[in-house]
Amino acid sequence: MTIFIAVSLLFALLLLGVPVAFVLLSVGIFGLYMVGGTTLAMGILNTAPLSAVSSYELITIPMFVLMANFIVIAGIAEDLFKSATIWMGRVRGGLAIGTALVGAIFGAVCGSSAAAAATLSSVTLPAMDKRGYEKSFSSGVVAISGTLAMLIPPSILVLIYAIIAEASIGKLLVATILPSFVVALTIVLTVSFLVWRNPALAPTGESTTWKAKLVSLKIAGPMVGLIATVMGLIYLGIATPTEASGLGAAGALVVALMFGRMTWASFWSALVRTASTSVMILAIILGAKIFGYFITVTQMTQTLIGFVGSLNVAPWVILAIVILVYLILGAFMDSLAIIILTVPIILPMMVSLGYDPIFFGVIMIIVVEIGLVTPPFGIISFIVAKTASRPIGTVFRGVWPHVATHLVAILILCLFPQIILWLPSHM
């Protein structure tokens, strides 16, 4: 009964729009009070705040957030799009493919799907509209490309999952590299198939010289180099994720200065935004810690594991059910809230079934990523619709083919888990 009351209160507060951190904190304290009274609740409150935020690895979060803010100041999204379209040349649907490529590069340094989708919408949709691209087709490409920021390292969502799951940050970041290529390739292949089946969706591009292509790399080169350096340092063991994040922030500052778009005002603004975002994330982690204690005290996870064990079904059946649940949750809830609320409960169950926490984390993030674009509350689709001033139905029609192919990509990753685990196993 205690669990039912607490969970009901949790969803009620979320529906009312209360910030996730305060929801987790208040429900966790209320639940602990119901279970053990004032003594238990105050005992946890006396120790949890320090233990939640004292980890050295938490420095990774503000450093990667600062890196993203410096790159946003550099304003390279439009330049990256121009470079990508130059390389696409006369390929039919080249602007759409370019959007996917820019989404991958920009998402890697942005870390926020909402910010990536808004930027891609303002930069790429006008260009595709001008060339005569079908609106639902172009909207779908932009929406699904914006979600790449959730997966491509260094993703803030991956960092938070690692902290909540108490998994290796370095291994998780490296584990997302190959799946990121799979997902980005899925978008490109879906675009190519759609324009092959119906050429009216997109025209051919303009041919360009090799000189123009090579010159365009002066824009994409620093970005790709920065990400490759950060991830390479982590993979080779030269630097810890915390050290690599600091070097990444410094490198992003250099890139912003190279493009001549850094001023004292924008520098200060980046610091303020970084502090604000970091405090918000730390507050969520603290709330998750309190809520996690409540889950532990009530033995909710052990009960779930026992129930699943009694079902006498194959582990892949449970994995398929969990994926379906995440698809449904992703259509209604924010991705960060889903991870914070479900990982402490679901992850121990999946580990008991023999699934690696790193494998499950990557799969979960990709599934949640799909939910960001699906009805009824796919937040990324709404951002694209609002930015481009077009009906939300137009965006939803455009994303369905990508949702279908993403599900195929998830199936491939589940059938061949070494795509996710191979790189981390060789660190």
NUMARVEX-978735 format. One record per residue (C-alpha): residue in one letter; z negated, x, y. Coordinates in Angstrom, 3 decimals, decimal comma. Layout:
+----+----------+----------+----------+
| aa |       up |     east |    north |
+----+----------+----------+----------+
|  a |        Z |        X |        Y |
...
+----+----------+----------+----------+
***
This chain:
+----+----------+----------+----------+
| aa |       up |     east |    north |
+----+----------+----------+----------+
|  m |    0,000 |    0,000 |    0,000 |
|  t |   -0,836 |    2,881 |    2,365 |
|  i |    2,599 |    4,426 |    1,808 |
|  f |    4,347 |    1,086 |    2,393 |
|  i |    2,505 |    0,527 |    5,694 |
|  a |    3,189 |    4,072 |    6,892 |
|  v |    6,893 |    3,994 |    6,003 |
|  s |    7,306 |    0,558 |    7,610 |
|  l |    5,652 |    1,845 |   10,788 |
|  l |    7,889 |    4,921 |   10,722 |
|  f |   11,148 |    2,953 |   10,594 |
|  a |    9,884 |    0,449 |   13,159 |
|  l |    9,165 |    3,244 |   15,649 |
|  l |   12,547 |    4,860 |   14,972 |
|  l |   14,319 |    1,541 |   15,587 |
|  l |   12,431 |    1,224 |   18,884 |
|  g |   13,891 |    4,557 |   19,969 |
|  v |   10,666 |    6,590 |   19,914 |
|  p |   11,464 |   10,350 |   19,699 |
|  v |   11,435 |   11,662 |   16,131 |
|  a |    8,701 |   14,239 |   16,834 |
|  f |    6,256 |   11,605 |   18,092 |
|  v |    7,149 |    9,232 |   15,246 |
|  l |    6,384 |   11,847 |   12,600 |
|  l |    3,221 |   12,991 |   14,356 |
|  s |    1,780 |    9,524 |   14,931 |
|  v |    2,678 |    8,155 |   11,482 |
|  g |    1,378 |   11,310 |    9,804 |
|  i |   -1,969 |   11,101 |   11,637 |
|  f |   -2,229 |    7,366 |   10,979 |
|  g |   -1,474 |    7,861 |    7,293 |
|  l |   -3,997 |   10,689 |    6,937 |
|  y |   -6,621 |    8,532 |    8,645 |
|  m |   -5,918 |    5,657 |    6,255 |
|  v |   -6,248 |    7,973 |    3,244 |
|  g |   -9,225 |   10,156 |    4,224 |
|  g |  -10,615 |    8,866 |    7,471 |
|  t |  -11,364 |   10,864 |   10,630 |
|  t |  -12,548 |   13,941 |    8,729 |
|  l |   -9,238 |   14,480 |    6,927 |
|  a |   -7,065 |   13,659 |    9,956 |
|  m |   -8,993 |   15,955 |   12,330 |
|  g |   -9,164 |   18,716 |    9,738 |
|  i |   -5,370 |   18,743 |    9,429 |
|  l |   -4,907 |   18,549 |   13,205 |
|  n |   -7,159 |   21,569 |   13,706 |
|  t |   -5,005 |   23,815 |   11,514 |
|  a |   -1,468 |   22,361 |   11,372 |
|  p |   -0,221 |   23,163 |   14,901 |
|  l |   -0,789 |   26,906 |   14,574 |
|  s |    0,555 |   27,131 |   11,009 |
|  a |    3,629 |   25,085 |   11,957 |
|  v |    4,800 |   27,300 |   14,827 |
|  s |    3,384 |   30,742 |   14,023 |
|  s |    6,208 |   31,819 |   11,703 |
|  y |    8,142 |   34,865 |   12,939 |
|  e |   11,387 |   33,335 |   11,651 |
|  l |   11,100 |   30,463 |   14,162 |
|  i |   12,305 |   32,885 |   16,843 |
|  t |   15,728 |   32,448 |   15,231 |
|  i |   16,015 |   28,943 |   16,672 |
|  p |   15,720 |   29,697 |   20,433 |
|  m |   17,925 |   32,769 |   20,049 |
|  f |   20,768 |   30,859 |   18,415 |
|  v |   20,329 |   28,018 |   20,933 |
|  l |   20,563 |   30,568 |   23,765 |
|  m |   23,671 |   32,032 |   22,145 |
|  a |   25,271 |   28,578 |   22,104 |
|  n |   24,370 |   27,919 |   25,745 |
|  f |   25,896 |   31,212 |   26,882 |
|  i |   29,115 |   30,398 |   25,022 |
|  v |   29,239 |   26,939 |   26,612 |
|  i |   28,936 |   28,637 |   30,013 |
|  a |   31,875 |   30,855 |   29,083 |
|  g |   33,953 |   27,644 |   28,880 |
|  i |   36,251 |   28,933 |   26,184 |
|  a |   36,973 |   25,637 |   24,373 |
|  e |   40,206 |   24,954 |   26,288 |
|  d |   41,338 |   28,560 |   25,918 |
|  l |   40,651 |   28,443 |   22,176 |
|  f |   42,700 |   25,259 |   21,870 |
|  k |   45,644 |   26,845 |   23,694 |
|  s |   45,437 |   29,882 |   21,421 |
|  a |   45,322 |   27,711 |   18,282 |
|  t |   48,308 |   25,602 |   19,337 |
|  i |   50,312 |   28,728 |   20,135 |
|  w |   49,734 |   29,977 |   16,599 |
|  m |   50,708 |   26,601 |   15,124 |
|  g |   54,134 |   26,875 |   16,741 |
|  r |   56,610 |   24,221 |   15,557 |
|  v |   54,362 |   22,864 |   12,804 |
|  r |   54,331 |   19,060 |   12,871 |
|  g |   50,869 |   17,931 |   13,916 |
|  g |   50,099 |   21,438 |   15,138 |
|  l |   47,824 |   20,189 |   17,924 |
|  a |   45,737 |   18,267 |   15,366 |
|  i |   45,475 |   21,322 |   13,120 |
|  g |   44,606 |   23,371 |   16,192 |
|  t |   41,821 |   20,889 |   16,937 |
|  a |   40,332 |   21,489 |   13,484 |
|  l |   40,509 |   25,261 |   13,980 |
|  v |   38,909 |   25,045 |   17,419 |
|  g |   36,254 |   22,737 |   16,001 |
|  a |   35,412 |   25,406 |   13,431 |
|  i |   35,211 |   28,266 |   15,941 |
|  f |   33,557 |   26,330 |   18,750 |
|  g |   31,183 |   24,595 |   16,327 |
|  a |   30,039 |   27,965 |   15,031 |
|  v |   28,769 |   28,990 |   18,458 |
|  c |   27,837 |   25,536 |   19,725 |
|  g |   25,575 |   24,378 |   16,909 |
|  s |   25,606 |   20,747 |   18,064 |
|  s |   28,025 |   18,205 |   16,608 |
|  a |   27,568 |   15,877 |   19,580 |
|  a |   28,365 |   18,639 |   22,086 |
|  a |   31,298 |   19,858 |   19,979 |
|  a |   32,760 |   16,342 |   19,682 |
|  a |   32,401 |   15,663 |   23,407 |
|  t |   34,039 |   18,978 |   24,287 |
|  l |   36,877 |   18,565 |   21,797 |
|  s |   37,498 |   15,021 |   23,041 |
|  s |   37,836 |   16,108 |   26,654 |
|  v |   39,987 |   19,145 |   25,829 |
|  t |   42,245 |   18,169 |   22,928 |
|  l |   42,784 |   14,395 |   23,143 |
|  p |   44,560 |   14,468 |   26,543 |
|  a |   46,940 |   17,123 |   25,190 |
|  m |   47,683 |   15,101 |   22,041 |
|  d |   48,122 |   11,868 |   24,045 |
|  k |   50,599 |   13,661 |   26,305 |
|  r |   52,627 |   14,792 |   23,271 |
|  g |   52,727 |   11,263 |   21,813 |
|  y |   50,225 |   11,537 |   18,968 |
|  e |   49,151 |    8,220 |   17,425 |
|  k |   45,743 |    7,419 |   18,925 |
|  s |   43,752 |    6,573 |   15,798 |
|  f |   45,151 |    9,673 |   14,071 |
|  s |   44,194 |   12,006 |   16,923 |
|  s |   40,785 |   10,348 |   17,385 |
|  g |   39,963 |   10,760 |   13,704 |
|  v |   40,839 |   14,441 |   13,753 |
|  v |   38,657 |   15,090 |   16,787 |
|  a |   35,696 |   13,134 |   15,376 |
|  i |   35,696 |   14,835 |   11,981 |
|  s |   36,292 |   18,288 |   13,532 |
|  g |   33,244 |   17,806 |   15,735 |
|  t |   31,012 |   17,519 |   12,680 |
|  l |   31,842 |   21,085 |   11,613 |
|  a |   29,154 |   22,324 |   14,010 |
|  m |   26,509 |   21,000 |   11,584 |
|  l |   27,643 |   23,264 |    8,767 |
|  i |   29,354 |   26,358 |   10,114 |
|  p |   26,838 |   29,179 |   10,639 |
|  p |   24,759 |   29,712 |   12,619 |
|  s |   23,932 |   25,982 |   12,504 |
|  i |   20,653 |   24,772 |   13,989 |
|  l |   20,529 |   22,030 |   11,357 |
|  v |   20,743 |   24,637 |    8,586 |
|  l |   17,911 |   26,586 |   10,215 |
|  i |   15,695 |   23,502 |   10,371 |
|  y |   16,448 |   22,634 |    6,742 |
|  a |   15,515 |   26,188 |    5,722 |
|  i |   12,202 |   25,943 |    7,566 |
|  i |   11,323 |   22,493 |    6,184 |
|  a |   12,394 |   23,490 |    2,658 |
|  e |   10,679 |   26,894 |    2,954 |
|  a |   13,919 |   28,522 |    1,824 |
|  s |   15,477 |   31,821 |    2,915 |
|  i |   17,160 |   31,392 |    6,306 |
|  g |   19,466 |   34,323 |    5,677 |
|  k |   20,639 |   33,066 |    2,283 |
|  l |   21,185 |   29,546 |    3,591 |
|  l |   23,245 |   30,738 |    6,543 |
|  v |   25,381 |   32,901 |    4,255 |
|  a |   25,645 |   30,073 |    1,704 |
|  t |   27,405 |   27,866 |    4,258 |
|  i |   30,263 |   30,325 |    4,856 |
|  l |   32,522 |   29,434 |    1,899 |
|  p |   31,767 |   25,675 |    2,027 |
|  s |   32,649 |   25,798 |    5,740 |
|  f |   36,071 |   27,159 |    4,824 |
|  v |   36,430 |   24,426 |    2,188 |
|  v |   35,563 |   21,653 |    4,674 |
|  a |   37,761 |   23,083 |    7,454 |
|  l |   40,640 |   23,484 |    4,967 |
|  t |   40,069 |   19,888 |    3,857 |
|  i |   40,612 |   18,675 |    7,426 |
|  v |   43,764 |   20,781 |    7,820 |
|  l |   45,209 |   19,597 |    4,482 |
|  t |   44,387 |   15,975 |    5,315 |
|  v |   46,203 |   16,270 |    8,646 |
|  s |   49,181 |   17,921 |    6,943 |
|  f |   49,361 |   15,211 |    4,280 |
|  l |   49,103 |   12,354 |    6,807 |
|  v |   51,908 |   13,686 |    9,020 |
|  w |   54,046 |   14,441 |    5,940 |
|  r |   53,620 |   10,868 |    4,729 |
|  n |   54,161 |    9,365 |    8,183 |
|  p |   55,937 |   11,732 |   10,636 |
|  a |   55,546 |    9,131 |   13,407 |
|  l |   51,868 |   10,059 |   13,667 |
|  a |   52,585 |   13,397 |   15,331 |
|  p |   55,575 |   15,317 |   16,721 |
|  t |   56,518 |   18,903 |   16,026 |
|  g |   55,203 |   21,632 |   18,294 |
|  e |   56,939 |   24,227 |   20,418 |
|  s |   58,046 |   27,569 |   19,056 |
|  t |   56,373 |   30,666 |   20,528 |
|  t |   56,994 |   34,387 |   20,352 |
|  w |   54,834 |   36,829 |   18,438 |
|  k |   53,949 |   38,462 |   21,725 |
|  a |   52,502 |   35,198 |   23,026 |
|  k |   50,563 |   34,746 |   19,786 |
|  l |   49,049 |   38,199 |   19,939 |
|  v |   48,166 |   37,842 |   23,627 |
|  s |   46,368 |   34,574 |   22,863 |
|  l |   43,989 |   36,429 |   20,529 |
|  k |   42,186 |   37,923 |   23,516 |
|  i |   40,465 |   34,522 |   23,769 |
|  a |   39,679 |   33,826 |   20,114 |
|  g |   39,043 |   37,459 |   19,212 |
|  p |   35,642 |   37,861 |   20,911 |
|  m |   34,380 |   34,574 |   19,461 |
|  v |   35,439 |   35,330 |   15,893 |
|  g |   34,146 |   38,874 |   16,272 |
|  l |   30,759 |   37,684 |   17,513 |
|  i |   30,245 |   35,246 |   14,631 |
|  a |   31,529 |   37,752 |   12,053 |
|  t |   29,158 |   40,409 |   13,399 |
|  v |   26,111 |   38,138 |   13,313 |
|  m |   26,783 |   36,882 |    9,788 |
|  g |   27,844 |   40,328 |    8,571 |
|  l |   24,572 |   41,878 |    9,729 |
|  i |   22,635 |   39,222 |    7,828 |
|  y |   24,758 |   39,428 |    4,672 |
|  l |   24,655 |   43,228 |    4,479 |
|  g |   20,911 |   43,297 |    5,096 |
|  i |   21,309 |   45,443 |    8,214 |
|  a |   19,399 |   42,881 |   10,269 |
|  t |   17,131 |   39,942 |    9,521 |
|  p |   18,269 |   36,476 |   10,687 |
|  t |   15,806 |   36,776 |   13,583 |
|  e |   17,192 |   40,142 |   14,677 |
|  a |   20,788 |   38,985 |   14,205 |
|  s |   20,128 |   35,879 |   16,323 |
|  g |   18,860 |   38,082 |   19,173 |
|  l |   21,952 |   40,279 |   18,920 |
|  g |   24,107 |   37,139 |   18,856 |
|  a |   22,521 |   35,861 |   22,072 |
|  a |   23,083 |   39,238 |   23,727 |
|  g |   26,689 |   39,277 |   22,508 |
|  a |   27,278 |   35,767 |   23,852 |
|  l |   25,943 |   36,877 |   27,234 |
|  v |   28,439 |   39,761 |   27,224 |
|  v |   31,283 |   37,358 |   26,340 |
|  a |   30,321 |   35,014 |   29,190 |
|  l |   30,273 |   37,971 |   31,587 |
|  m |   33,657 |   39,158 |   30,262 |
|  f |   35,223 |   35,827 |   31,155 |
|  g |   33,654 |   35,993 |   34,618 |
|  r |   31,981 |   32,588 |   34,362 |
|  m |   28,344 |   33,654 |   34,411 |
|  t |   26,405 |   33,133 |   37,633 |
|  w |   22,691 |   33,331 |   38,373 |
|  a |   22,584 |   29,534 |   38,543 |
|  s |   24,309 |   29,074 |   35,171 |
|  f |   22,173 |   31,829 |   33,629 |
|  w |   18,986 |   30,084 |   34,734 |
|  s |   20,371 |   26,739 |   33,558 |
|  a |   21,034 |   28,224 |   30,100 |
|  l |   17,453 |   29,490 |   29,902 |
|  v |   16,036 |   26,088 |   30,913 |
|  r |   18,216 |   24,217 |   28,393 |
|  t |   17,255 |   26,685 |   25,679 |
|  a |   13,555 |   26,267 |   26,404 |
|  s |   13,866 |   22,471 |   26,452 |
|  t |   15,803 |   22,319 |   23,170 |
|  s |   13,526 |   24,838 |   21,443 |
|  v |   10,366 |   22,966 |   22,434 |
|  m |   11,898 |   19,735 |   21,154 |
|  i |   12,732 |   21,345 |   17,800 |
|  l |    9,279 |   22,925 |   17,487 |
|  a |    7,681 |   19,547 |   18,238 |
|  i |    9,759 |   18,005 |   15,451 |
|  i |    8,707 |   20,778 |   13,052 |
|  l |    5,046 |   20,176 |   13,964 |
|  g |    5,455 |   16,439 |   13,395 |
|  a |    7,173 |   17,131 |   10,070 |
|  k |    4,271 |   19,372 |    9,056 |
|  i |    1,722 |   16,609 |    9,719 |
|  f |    3,886 |   14,029 |    7,963 |
|  g |    4,334 |   16,445 |    5,052 |
|  y |    0,568 |   16,704 |    4,623 |
|  f |    0,416 |   12,915 |    4,415 |
|  i |    3,110 |   12,908 |    1,715 |
|  t |    1,207 |   15,593 |   -0,219 |
|  v |   -2,128 |   13,773 |   -0,017 |
|  t |   -0,606 |   10,494 |   -1,237 |
|  q |    1,246 |   12,329 |   -4,067 |
|  m |    4,409 |   10,434 |   -3,157 |
|  t |    6,645 |   13,294 |   -4,315 |
|  q |    4,876 |   13,695 |   -7,670 |
|  t |    5,162 |    9,967 |   -8,279 |
|  l |    8,905 |   10,075 |   -7,517 |
|  i |    9,420 |   13,069 |   -9,824 |
|  g |    7,572 |   11,294 |  -12,610 |
|  f |    9,646 |    8,158 |  -12,130 |
|  v |   12,942 |   10,065 |  -12,177 |
|  g |   11,834 |   11,959 |  -15,273 |
|  s |   11,174 |    8,689 |  -17,068 |
|  l |   14,704 |    7,400 |  -16,430 |
|  n |   16,168 |    9,663 |  -19,139 |
|  v |   19,520 |   10,118 |  -17,363 |
|  a |   21,597 |   13,224 |  -16,712 |
|  p |   20,709 |   15,214 |  -13,536 |
|  w |   24,181 |   14,650 |  -12,105 |
|  v |   23,529 |   10,894 |  -12,090 |
|  i |   20,473 |   11,398 |   -9,877 |
|  l |   22,479 |   13,767 |   -7,650 |
|  a |   25,201 |   11,119 |   -7,271 |
|  i |   22,608 |    8,490 |   -6,337 |
|  v |   20,992 |   10,823 |   -3,793 |
|  i |   24,406 |   11,571 |   -2,252 |
|  l |   25,081 |    7,836 |   -1,970 |
|  v |   21,700 |    7,309 |   -0,287 |
|  y |   22,437 |   10,092 |    2,210 |
|  l |   25,850 |    8,581 |    2,964 |
|  i |   24,157 |    5,284 |    3,803 |
|  l |   21,390 |    6,923 |    5,836 |
|  g |   23,934 |    9,036 |    7,723 |
|  a |   25,693 |    5,902 |    8,932 |
|  f |   22,476 |    4,573 |   10,466 |
|  m |   20,261 |    7,529 |   11,408 |
|  d |   20,429 |   10,820 |   13,277 |
|  s |   21,101 |   13,819 |   11,027 |
|  l |   18,009 |   15,701 |   12,187 |
|  a |   15,772 |   12,703 |   11,470 |
|  i |   17,274 |   12,370 |    7,976 |
|  i |   16,507 |   15,986 |    7,109 |
|  i |   12,991 |   15,915 |    8,524 |
|  l |   12,092 |   12,648 |    6,793 |
|  t |   13,703 |   13,120 |    3,388 |
|  v |   13,616 |   16,817 |    2,490 |
|  p |    9,848 |   16,972 |    1,771 |
|  i |   10,261 |   14,039 |   -0,633 |
|  i |   13,714 |   14,519 |   -2,176 |
|  l |   13,939 |   18,319 |   -2,484 |
|  p |   11,058 |   18,789 |   -4,980 |
|  m |   12,633 |   16,101 |   -7,151 |
|  m |   16,030 |   17,845 |   -7,106 |
|  v |   14,423 |   21,218 |   -7,861 |
|  s |   12,619 |   19,627 |  -10,840 |
|  l |   16,059 |   18,558 |  -12,116 |
|  g |   17,282 |   22,161 |  -11,974 |
|  y |   19,210 |   22,155 |   -8,689 |
|  d |   18,948 |   25,183 |   -6,405 |
|  p |   17,415 |   24,359 |   -2,980 |
|  i |   20,220 |   26,271 |   -1,248 |
|  f |   22,916 |   24,378 |   -3,146 |
|  f |   21,261 |   21,036 |   -2,440 |
|  g |   20,788 |   21,866 |    1,247 |
|  v |   24,468 |   22,617 |    1,780 |
|  i |   25,577 |   19,484 |   -0,096 |
|  m |   23,120 |   17,337 |    1,839 |
|  i |   24,295 |   18,640 |    5,220 |
|  i |   27,951 |   17,974 |    4,358 |
|  v |   27,102 |   14,437 |    3,225 |
|  v |   25,084 |   13,746 |    6,371 |
|  e |   28,010 |   15,156 |    8,346 |
|  i |   30,233 |   12,400 |    6,918 |
|  g |   27,718 |    9,778 |    7,982 |
|  l |   28,062 |   10,912 |   11,590 |
|  v |   31,555 |    9,407 |   11,776 |
|  t |   31,270 |    6,283 |    9,598 |
|  p |   30,449 |    2,724 |   10,724 |
|  p |   28,338 |    1,053 |   11,882 |
|  f |   26,528 |    3,694 |   13,939 |
|  g |   28,530 |    6,890 |   13,438 |
|  i |   27,341 |    8,684 |   16,565 |
|  i |   30,213 |   11,180 |   16,700 |
|  s |   32,807 |    8,397 |   16,555 |
|  f |   31,068 |    6,637 |   19,439 |
|  i |   31,023 |    9,865 |   21,464 |
|  v |   34,775 |   10,317 |   20,924 |
|  a |   35,460 |    6,677 |   21,821 |
|  k |   33,402 |    6,882 |   25,002 |
|  t |   34,806 |   10,246 |   26,107 |
|  a |   38,399 |    9,170 |   25,473 |
|  s |   37,893 |    5,585 |   26,754 |
|  r |   39,361 |    3,991 |   23,643 |
|  p |   38,093 |    1,256 |   21,270 |
|  i |   35,607 |    2,372 |   18,625 |
|  g |   37,730 |    0,616 |   15,991 |
|  t |   40,578 |    3,019 |   16,791 |
|  v |   38,324 |    5,992 |   16,039 |
|  f |   36,931 |    4,475 |   12,842 |
|  r |   40,469 |    3,814 |   11,538 |
|  g |   41,332 |    7,445 |   12,122 |
|  v |   38,327 |    8,902 |   10,304 |
|  w |   38,628 |    7,010 |    7,012 |
|  p |   41,254 |    9,340 |    5,464 |
|  h |   39,015 |   12,305 |    6,334 |
|  v |   35,967 |   10,586 |    4,823 |
|  a |   37,887 |   10,138 |    1,563 |
|  t |   39,015 |   13,762 |    1,386 |
|  h |   35,537 |   15,000 |    2,359 |
|  l |   34,143 |   13,143 |   -0,641 |
|  v |   36,679 |   14,989 |   -2,800 |
|  a |   35,518 |   18,279 |   -1,253 |
|  i |   31,895 |   17,385 |   -2,074 |
|  l |   32,910 |   16,644 |   -5,670 |
|  i |   34,585 |   20,064 |   -5,910 |
|  l |   31,475 |   21,798 |   -4,554 |
|  c |   29,271 |   19,912 |   -7,026 |
|  l |   31,541 |   20,795 |   -9,959 |
|  f |   31,727 |   24,434 |   -8,868 |
|  p |   28,327 |   25,244 |   -7,288 |
|  q |   29,128 |   28,956 |   -7,258 |
|  i |   31,308 |   28,299 |   -4,203 |
|  i |   27,980 |   27,816 |   -2,427 |
|  l |   25,766 |   30,229 |   -4,370 |
|  w |   28,070 |   33,210 |   -4,934 |
|  l |   27,683 |   34,910 |   -1,552 |
|  p |   23,875 |   34,495 |   -1,355 |
|  s |   23,537 |   35,880 |   -4,896 |
|  h |   25,239 |   39,107 |   -3,777 |
|  m |   23,158 |   39,700 |   -0,659 |
+----+----------+----------+----------+
***
